[in-house]
Amino acid sequence: MSRDMNEVVGSHDLLLITLDTLRYDVAAELAAAGQTPTLCGLLPGGRWERRHTPGSFTYAAHTAMLAGFLPTPANPGPHPRLFAGSFPGSATTAPGTWTFDAADLPSGLAASGYHTVCVGGVGFFNRLTPIGSALPGLFAESHWETRFGVTDPGSLDHQIDRIAEVLDRQPPDQRLFLLLNVAALHQPNWFYLDGATREHGDTRASHAAALRHVDRALGRLFALMRRPSFVIVCSDHGTAYGEDGHTGHRLGHEVVWTVPYGEFVLS
């Protein structure tokens, strides 16, 4: 780990963008083809890092990430973590790791003066049920509406509109930790592909079309963010479109466990 997070926490706003369900292979192909210019203009070297997710579906992966267990580099480790709860004998806590004495990262950051905000997308953030309240309940402020969810093709634009409102009222002397869970990659995503219909269903091609849509929208988000902001953008898990007979996620396949990851500073 080359970045000392003890110098970042307290001096930077923190933005964690989870591109829910985004596959690494699709993200890497679009990056190589120049079809995601917003993200590639900010990712180191214009490329995604290949990592392994801590969970094969949204709830498991986000529970781990919000405890400091971000996707792990796919090469052999150990790999020092950016954030870690206090844990005797931890093999992945290094001098550059920011440690917190709490059960989860939002609580640890709140104790260090951050205002914590979640803008959810998929159903595990909808606060309509007890399990849908668990993840957003970790934050001081959380937002979810049907139009932020998987059925609305404009979900990310609506989420960014809400983030603009949050930033407008953020005190200038208080740091912000913001989680944005982007629902657009998750099924259904057929409506992002020109000419596709509901009867065609979701495909790897519509998944790629959804990522191109997301890349176009994210430019507005990055323009809104205060400087300096430390940004982590990654997938929580991938999904299968028929590989080896598998469809969806919450299963142990390479296309589910392998995710894209990137981090950079907006300054």
C-alpha positions in Angstrom: 0.0 0.0 0.0 1.7 3.2 -1.2 -0.9 5.7 0.2 -0.9 6.6 3.9 -4.5 6.9 4.8 -3.7 8.5 8.1 -2.8 11.6 6.0 -6.0 11.3 3.9 -8.6 10.8 6.7 -9.4 14.2 8.2 -7.9 16.2 5.3 -10.1 14.8 2.4 -13.7 14.1 1.8 -14.2 10.4 1.1 -16.4 9.0 -1.7 -17.0 5.3 -2.1 -18.9 4.4 -5.3 -20.0 0.8 -5.6 -21.0 0.0 -9.2 -23.4 -2.8 -8.1 -22.9 -6.0 -10.1 -20.3 -4.7 -12.6 -18.1 -7.5 -14.0 -14.4 -7.0 -14.3 -14.1 -8.4 -17.8 -16.7 -6.0 -19.2 -15.2 -3.0 -17.4 -11.7 -3.9 -18.6 -12.9 -4.4 -22.2 -14.7 -1.0 -22.3 -11.7 0.8 -20.8 -9.3 -0.7 -23.4 -11.7 0.3 -26.2 -11.9 3.9 -24.9 -15.7 3.6 -24.2 -15.6 4.8 -20.6 -13.6 8.1 -20.9 -14.8 9.6 -17.6 -13.5 6.8 -15.4 -10.4 6.1 -17.5 -9.4 9.7 -17.3 -9.2 9.4 -13.5 -8.1 5.8 -12.9 -4.4 5.3 -12.5 -3.0 4.5 -15.9 -6.6 4.7 -17.2 -7.0 1.0 -16.2 -9.0 -0.9 -13.7 -7.3 -3.1 -11.1 -8.4 -6.7 -11.0 -9.5 -7.7 -7.5 -11.6 -10.3 -5.6 -14.7 -9.3 -3.8 -15.3 -10.2 -0.2 -18.9 -11.3 -1.0 -20.9 -12.7 -3.9 -23.9 -10.5 -3.5 -24.7 -6.9 -2.4 -25.5 -7.4 1.3 -22.5 -9.6 2.1 -20.0 -7.5 0.0 -21.1 -4.2 1.4 -21.2 -5.4 5.0 -17.6 -6.5 4.6 -16.5 -3.3 2.7 -18.1 -1.1 5.4 -16.0 -2.9 8.0 -12.9 -2.0 6.0 -12.6 -5.2 3.9 -12.5 -3.7 0.4 -12.0 -5.9 -2.6 -8.6 -7.6 -2.4 -5.9 -7.5 -5.2 -6.1 -10.8 -7.2 -2.4 -11.6 -6.8 -1.1 -13.4 -3.7 -0.9 -11.3 -0.5 -1.1 -10.3 2.2 -2.4 -7.0 1.1 -2.5 -4.1 3.6 -5.9 -2.4 3.9 -6.8 1.3 3.6 -9.1 1.1 6.6 -9.3 -1.4 9.5 -11.1 -1.8 12.7 -9.0 -2.3 15.8 -8.2 -6.0 15.8 -5.4 -7.7 17.7 -3.2 -9.7 15.4 -4.6 -8.4 12.1 -2.2 -9.4 9.3 -3.5 -6.7 6.9 -3.2 -3.7 9.1 0.0 -1.7 8.2 1.5 1.6 9.2 -0.4 3.4 6.4 -3.8 1.9 7.4 -6.3 4.2 9.1 -7.6 2.2 12.1 -10.8 2.9 13.9 -12.2 1.7 17.2 -15.7 0.8 16.0 -17.6 -2.1 14.4 -17.9 -0.4 11.1 -16.2 2.3 9.0 -19.0 4.9 9.0 -19.1 4.8 12.8 -15.3 5.1 12.9 -15.3 8.1 10.6 -18.2 9.7 12.4 -16.2 9.6 15.6 -13.4 11.4 13.8 -15.7 14.2 12.8 -17.1 13.1 9.4 -20.7 13.4 8.4 -21.7 10.1 6.9 -24.2 9.8 4.0 -25.5 6.9 2.0 -27.4 7.3 -1.3 -28.6 3.8 -2.0 -29.6 2.1 -5.2 -30.5 -1.7 -5.0 -33.0 -3.1 -2.6 -30.7 -3.7 0.3 -30.7 0.1 0.7 -34.4 0.8 0.4 -35.2 0.9 4.2 -38.6 -0.8 3.4 -37.7 -3.8 5.5 -35.4 -4.6 8.4 -32.8 -6.1 6.2 -33.1 -3.2 3.8 -32.4 -0.8 6.7 -29.3 -2.5 8.0 -26.7 -1.0 5.6 -28.2 2.5 5.4 -28.7 2.4 9.2 -24.9 2.6 9.6 -25.0 6.2 8.3 -26.1 9.5 9.9 -28.0 10.3 6.8 -29.4 8.0 4.1 -31.5 8.4 1.0 -33.4 5.9 -1.2 -36.4 6.3 -3.5 -37.9 4.0 -6.1 -36.4 6.2 -8.8 -32.9 5.5 -7.4 -33.5 1.7 -7.9 -33.0 -0.9 -10.6 -36.2 -0.3 -12.5 -35.6 3.3 -13.4 -33.2 3.9 -16.4 -32.5 7.4 -15.0 -31.6 6.1 -11.5 -28.0 7.4 -11.4 -29.1 10.9 -12.6 -31.7 11.0 -9.8 -29.1 9.9 -7.3 -26.7 12.6 -8.4 -29.4 15.2 -8.1 -29.9 14.1 -4.5 -26.1 14.2 -3.8 -26.1 17.8 -5.1 -28.6 18.7 -2.5 -26.6 17.0 0.2 -23.4 18.8 -0.8 -25.2 22.2 -0.9 -26.0 21.9 2.8 -22.7 20.3 3.9 -20.9 22.7 6.3 -17.6 23.8 4.7 -15.6 22.9 7.9 -16.9 19.3 8.2 -15.6 16.4 6.2 -17.9 14.1 4.4 -18.0 10.3 3.9 -20.4 9.5 1.0 -21.4 6.0 -0.2 -23.1 5.9 -3.6 -24.5 2.5 -4.5 -25.2 2.6 -8.3 -28.0 0.3 -9.3 -27.8 0.8 -13.1 -25.6 -2.3 -13.8 -27.9 -4.6 -11.9 -30.6 -6.5 -13.7 -32.8 -5.3 -15.3 -30.4 -3.4 -17.6 -31.8 -4.4 -21.1 -33.2 -0.9 -21.5 -29.7 0.7 -21.9 -29.0 -1.3 -25.1 -30.4 0.3 -28.3 -33.0 -1.9 -29.9 -33.3 -4.3 -27.0 -36.7 -5.2 -25.6 -37.9 -6.7 -22.3 -38.4 -10.0 -24.2 -34.7 -10.1 -25.1 -33.8 -9.8 -21.4 -30.5 -8.8 -20.0 -27.3 -9.8 -21.7 -23.6 -9.1 -21.4 -24.1 -6.5 -24.2 -26.8 -4.6 -22.2 -24.5 -4.8 -19.1 -21.8 -3.0 -21.2 -24.3 -0.5 -22.4 -25.3 0.2 -18.8 -21.7 0.9 -17.9 -21.3 3.4 -20.8 -24.4 5.2 -19.5 -23.0 5.2 -16.0 -19.6 6.6 -17.2 -21.4 9.5 -18.9 -23.3 10.4 -15.8 -20.4 10.2 -13.3 -18.7 13.2 -14.8 -21.4 15.4 -13.2 -20.8 13.7 -9.8 -17.1 14.3 -9.9 -17.6 17.9 -10.8 -19.9 18.4 -7.8 -17.5 16.8 -5.2 -15.5 19.1 -3.0 -11.7 19.2 -3.2 -9.8 17.4 -2.1 -11.8 14.1 -2.2 -10.4 10.6 -2.0 -12.4 8.4 -4.3 -12.8 4.6 -4.3 -14.8 3.2 -7.2 -15.4 -0.5 -7.5 -17.9 -3.3 -8.0 -19.3 -5.2 -5.1 -19.6 -8.4 -7.2 -20.0 -9.5 -10.8 -22.8 -11.5 -12.4 -23.2 -14.4 -14.8 -24.9 -14.3 -18.2 -25.0 -18.0 -18.9 -21.3 -18.9 -18.2 -21.1 -22.6 -17.4 -24.9 -22.6 -17.1 -25.0 -19.9 -14.4 -27.2 -16.8 -14.3 -27.0 -14.0 -11.8 -24.8 -13.9 -8.7 -24.7 -15.2 -5.1 -22.7 -18.1 -6.5 -19.0 -19.1 -6.7 -18.0 -18.3 -10.3 -15.0 -16.4 -11.6 -17.3 -13.7 -13.2 -18.9 -13.1 -9.8 -15.8 -13.1 -7.6 -13.6 -10.9 -9.9 -14.3 -7.2 -9.8 -12.9 -3.9 -11.0 -11.3 -1.5 -8.5 -9.8 1.9 -8.7 -8.9 4.8 -6.3 -7.8 8.4 -7.0 -7.9 11.9 -5.6 -9.9 14.7 -6.9 -7.8 17.8 -6.2 
